[in-house]
Amino acid sequence: MTTARLSSRWLVPFLLVTFSSFLLGSDCNSGVPQATHLSSGCSERRQVALTFDDGPNPPYTQQILDILHAHDAKATFFVEGEAAAAHPDLVRQESELGMAVGSHSYAHSENLVTGSDDFEADLKRAEVVLEGILGYRPRLYRAPYGHTSEAMLRGLYRAGYVSIGWDTDSEDWSDIPSDQIVENVLSEAHPGGIILLHDGGIGGGNPDRTATVEALPRILDGLRQQGYEPVTVPDLTGVPVAQDGSKVTGCSRS
């Protein structure tokens, strides 16, 4: 979750820098290898990526999957390892329905941003859980609370991950009504946008995500009316969902 809407004014130059870093395998300023951090994707097509954090979380994750499937829409789920271990069938279903699945840490601790040994252990613990469910090691990682640091990005680079942020915040984490969630998403939608939503809660909790579920059909209908196609983060960015490079979809950056 986050408590601040991100500005989009710097996204184009930032994306160019981070993608260059991805190609070179190092941070452009320090020369120390760091994972790429992406907050948006390709802007040459009218596509956006809906992302759902903190699940899986019954019954809301299942309801969200049903809505996405009914609307022939794809999304990306950043799952907590602890919650995934408790509800592996939901994570497996996400993948089987063509959704992308990434790691959102194991325990969603604020302290992980330091990139310490605790971060490395948490990252590996989540990876083991997800590989056991999905059959591959995920390549996508979203930091708890969206907080990143140079130390964390170095740890993610060593472990083979790409860090995924967002540039459109639905603010559904703040318990606003469904009408406001819809307005927040549709008013900020733009080509290449990565949209933050939630199907679960911190540390595998079980919050009421009724407002998000109620908002989702209207978000999907509104995006389509604006000419947007909801796709996965791999579709939008060209970053494969698996660390072995399989399941590559997507976006040319030439």
Secondary structure by P-SEA (a helix, b strand, c coil): cccbbbbccaaaaaaaaaaaaaaaccccccccccccccccccccccbbbbbbccccccaaaaaaaaaaaaacccccccccaaaaaacaaaaaaaaaabbbbbbcccccccccccccaaaaaaaaaaaaaaaaaccccccbbbcccccccaaaaaaaaaabbbbbbbcccccccccccaaaaaaaaaaacccbbbbbbbccccccccccaaaaaaaaaaaaaaaaaabbbbbccccccccccccccccccccccc
